[in-house]
Amino acid sequence: MAPHHIEHLQGWMNQMHQFCNREDEDGPGFVHDCFARAKVVEAEDDSATFEYEVQKKDCNISNNFHGGAIATLVDNLTSAAIFTRERKHFQFGGVSTDLHVTYIGAATLGMTVLLECKVKVGSSLCYTTAVLKDKATGRVLATASHTKFNNDARIGGGSKL
């Protein structure tokens, strides 16, 4: 495990949390508060593992981790994993073109889960995968794939070189 990767990624997550929860003329942005609640436990080039505790607001009526909340967590944290290192492309994280989650088992209120993310970044597309596991047992709860398109040119006037 490379500590500088964890620091770099945690710094980016803190910035995203602040940005998405800003109070300005536009109000807060749409984002799950996972950037504040997820803890980076491991990070290397192109991979990261996060720890996340399932809270009441993440749950459905049966006190199970809601599928939509899981999809949002996957969306945000696979995107965060792009920032395990500096890159020429995907300076702004890109935009989703495809997100697929396969739900295998239930995560319950109070459970701590691990989300293991891997990324493969090209100049225009980024492919990510994720595995959600029960931290206590290692049981797989969900798997996911997430494809992103590079929107650097539309936001920042081009990639940083």
VEXDREN-2710 file (C-alpha; in Angstrom, 1 decimal):
% VEXDREN-2710
k/r/px/py/pz
1/MET/0.0/0.0/0.0
2/ALA/1.4/3.4/-1.0
3/PRO/0.6/6.1/1.6
4/HIS/0.9/8.9/-0.9
5/HIS/-1.8/7.4/-3.0
6/ILE/-4.1/7.3/0.1
7/GLU/-3.3/11.0/0.9
8/HIS/-3.9/12.1/-2.7
9/LEU/-7.2/10.2/-3.0
10/GLN/-8.4/11.4/0.4
11/GLY/-7.6/15.0/-0.5
12/TRP/-9.6/14.7/-3.7
13/MET/-12.5/13.2/-1.8
14/ASN/-12.5/16.0/0.7
15/GLN/-12.5/18.6/-2.1
16/MET/-15.4/16.8/-3.8
17/HIS/-17.4/16.7/-0.5
18/GLN/-16.9/20.4/0.0
19/PHE/-17.7/21.3/-3.6
20/CYS/-20.9/19.1/-3.7
21/ASN/-22.2/20.4/-0.4
22/ARG/-21.5/24.1/-1.1
23/GLU/-24.0/26.8/-0.4
24/ASP/-23.8/29.3/-3.2
25/GLU/-26.2/30.7/-5.8
26/ASP/-26.6/27.2/-7.2
27/GLY/-27.1/25.5/-3.9
28/PRO/-25.6/22.1/-3.0
29/GLY/-24.9/19.7/-5.9
30/PHE/-26.4/16.3/-6.4
31/VAL/-24.1/13.8/-4.7
32/HIS/-24.4/11.2/-2.0
33/ASP/-22.4/12.1/1.1
34/CYS/-20.2/9.1/0.5
35/PHE/-17.1/11.3/0.0
36/ALA/-17.3/12.3/3.7
37/ARG/-18.4/8.9/5.0
38/ALA/-16.1/6.6/3.0
39/LYS/-12.7/5.9/4.3
40/VAL/-9.8/5.0/2.0
41/VAL/-8.2/1.9/3.4
42/GLU/-5.9/1.0/0.5
43/ALA/-4.8/2.8/-2.7
44/GLU/-2.3/2.0/-5.4
45/ASP/-2.0/3.1/-9.0
46/ASP/-5.4/2.4/-10.6
47/SER/-7.0/0.7/-7.6
48/ALA/-8.6/1.7/-4.3
49/THR/-10.4/0.0/-1.4
50/PHE/-13.0/2.0/0.6
51/GLU/-14.7/1.2/3.9
52/TYR/-18.3/2.4/4.3
53/GLU/-20.8/1.9/7.2
54/VAL/-24.4/1.4/6.1
55/GLN/-26.6/4.0/7.8
56/LYS/-30.4/4.3/8.1
57/LYS/-30.5/6.9/5.3
58/ASP/-28.8/4.3/3.0
59/CYS/-31.5/1.7/3.6
60/ASN/-34.9/0.7/2.2
61/ILE/-37.9/-0.1/4.3
62/SER/-36.4/-3.5/5.3
63/ASN/-33.3/-1.9/6.6
64/ASN/-31.2/-3.3/3.8
65/PHE/-28.7/-1.2/1.8
66/HIS/-30.9/0.2/-1.0
67/GLY/-29.9/-0.7/-4.5
68/GLY/-30.0/2.9/-5.6
69/ALA/-27.7/3.9/-2.7
70/ILE/-25.3/1.1/-3.7
71/ALA/-25.3/2.2/-7.3
72/THR/-24.7/5.8/-6.2
73/LEU/-21.8/4.6/-4.0
74/VAL/-20.3/2.6/-6.9
75/ASP/-20.7/5.6/-9.2
76/ASN/-18.9/8.0/-6.8
77/LEU/-16.2/5.7/-5.5
78/THR/-15.2/4.2/-8.8
79/SER/-14.9/7.8/-10.0
80/ALA/-12.8/8.7/-7.0
81/ALA/-10.5/5.7/-7.7
82/ILE/-9.5/7.5/-11.0
83/PHE/-7.7/10.0/-8.7
84/THR/-5.3/7.5/-7.1
85/ARG/-2.6/9.2/-9.2
86/GLU/-2.2/12.3/-11.4
87/ARG/-3.2/11.7/-15.0
88/LYS/-3.0/13.4/-18.4
89/HIS/-6.7/12.6/-19.1
90/PHE/-9.8/12.6/-16.9
91/GLN/-8.8/15.7/-14.9
92/PHE/-12.4/16.2/-13.9
93/GLY/-13.5/12.5/-13.5
94/GLY/-15.5/12.2/-16.7
95/VAL/-19.2/11.5/-17.1
96/SER/-20.9/8.1/-16.9
97/THR/-21.9/6.3/-20.0
98/ASP/-22.8/3.0/-18.5
99/LEU/-23.2/1.7/-14.9
100/HIS/-24.2/-1.8/-14.2
101/VAL/-24.6/-3.4/-10.8
102/THR/-25.3/-7.0/-10.0
103/TYR/-26.8/-7.5/-6.6
104/ILE/-25.8/-10.8/-5.0
105/GLY/-26.6/-10.5/-1.3
106/ALA/-28.1/-8.1/1.2
107/ALA/-26.1/-5.5/3.2
108/THR/-27.9/-4.6/6.4
109/LEU/-28.1/-1.5/8.5
110/GLY/-25.0/-1.1/10.6
111/MET/-22.9/-3.4/8.4
112/THR/-19.4/-2.2/7.4
113/VAL/-18.8/-2.9/3.7
114/LEU/-15.6/-2.7/1.6
115/LEU/-15.7/-1.5/-2.0
116/GLU/-12.8/-2.6/-4.0
117/CYS/-12.4/-0.5/-7.1
118/LYS/-10.1/-0.9/-10.2
119/VAL/-9.7/1.5/-13.1
120/LYS/-8.3/1.3/-16.6
121/VAL/-7.9/4.8/-18.0
122/GLY/-7.5/5.7/-21.7
123/SER/-7.6/9.1/-23.4
124/SER/-11.4/9.1/-24.0
125/LEU/-12.9/6.2/-22.0
126/CYS/-12.3/4.9/-18.5
127/TYR/-13.4/1.4/-17.5
128/THR/-13.9/0.7/-13.8
129/THR/-15.0/-2.3/-11.8
130/ALA/-16.1/-2.7/-8.2
131/VAL/-16.7/-5.5/-5.8
132/LEU/-18.8/-4.7/-2.6
133/LYS/-18.1/-7.1/0.3
134/ASP/-19.1/-7.5/3.9
135/LYS/-16.0/-6.5/5.8
136/ALA/-16.6/-9.0/8.6
137/THR/-17.1/-12.1/6.4
138/GLY/-15.6/-11.2/3.0
139/ARG/-18.9/-12.3/1.4
140/VAL/-19.5/-10.6/-2.0
141/LEU/-22.7/-8.5/-1.9
142/ALA/-22.5/-6.8/-5.3
143/THR/-20.3/-6.5/-8.4
144/ALA/-20.3/-3.5/-10.8
145/SER/-18.9/-2.1/-14.0
146/HIS/-18.8/1.6/-14.7
147/THR/-17.7/3.3/-18.0
148/LYS/-16.9/7.0/-18.1
149/PHE/-16.3/9.4/-21.0
150/ASN/-13.6/12.1/-20.7
151/ASN/-15.1/15.5/-20.6
152/ASP/-11.9/17.5/-19.8
153/ALA/-12.2/19.7/-23.0
154/ARG/-15.7/20.8/-22.2
155/ILE/-15.0/21.8/-18.6
156/GLY/-11.4/22.9/-18.4
157/GLY/-10.4/23.9/-21.9
158/GLY/-8.4/20.7/-22.5
159/SER/-6.2/18.3/-20.6
160/LYS/-3.4/19.4/-18.4
161/LEU/-0.1/18.4/-20.0
END
